[in-house]
Amino acid sequence: MADLLIGCLVGSLAQGSLNRLLAEALASRAPEGVKIAEIPIGDLPLFNRDLEVDYPQVALTFKEALVASDALLFVTPEHNRSIPAVLKNAIDFASHPQGTNALAHKPAAILGASPGPIGTAAAQAHLRSILPTLDMVLMGQPEMYLQVTPTSFDDTGAPEDELAARLDQFLEKFVAFARRHHA
């Protein structure tokens, strides 16, 4: 049984995305006593305030998974120098209706992968401006802007050695941060 449950939001719906591979690699490398579980966002409808009158069950289930998590990881690609629309949509559902913000007080960290040399720096900067306004406690360091390609993972999805070492270091820091800031 895990004493720390980390919910993971993957900002890509593509099954073979680099960020999904990254999230799966993180989950498989979680230290003893820690479980990292993806919280799916792909079935959420497009958010609009009209839905607040009768919140969709899929959104309620999503929010319950967020509340049950002790901390959150955001693993995101970059779309047009920002976060993907599907991730912003999930954040909107998580923080509404007013007074029911499922993200409040959660320790969180951001990382992302891209084949490009700056990783997902612009997307992460946008996410760093959104999450604190939702009363999240955001880990500042280490930042993880990863340049990876499909060859950064073997046929089983395991990361190559250098990437694995960086993920282990990141997880060590985040787990300590999450335990320190978990309410």
Phi, psi and omega in degrees: 000133181281137175269352176223118178255118179253117175280142183237122175255118180261122184279022178226139177267345182291128181299323183263018184292152177300324181287329174292317175301319179296314179298318179294323178294319177299314181299320182287342182255008181302135180291167179304137180088000181236134173238132175249120184232128177294138172253107186296142179238354188289338182266358178292136174289173175292131183289137164207153187297338178300332180288345181293337179293320179219082186302132180299144181302322180298325178287322177295318178297318177301312181296323178298321178293323177296313180298322181290340181281141177279334181204167182227139171250132174252115180246108192225142168280182177243127176241116178052045178065026179210187178280153177296148181302323182297325178287318177298320177301315179297319178298319178297317177296319182297328187262001181239164347298164181309135180090359181233037182292108181283355181263344186303134175070007179279131169291140184215159174218158182235139169207163180196161182233145178206151174288345182283159186291339180259013178058233182238040186301315182292318178298316181295323177298318178295317180295324177295337177274339182274310191298318178297331178290345176262015175069030175272155176258109190257127176292128181274323183223144001277147172276146184232093175255097190260126170265110180226163176227171177305332180284356175286352180233144177277184184297338179268356182094001179286138180286151176295166192304312183296316178295318179302318179296318179294320178295320178298317178297316179299312180298319179301313180294317184290319179299317178297317178298313182297318179294323180293324188255357180292128184288000000 
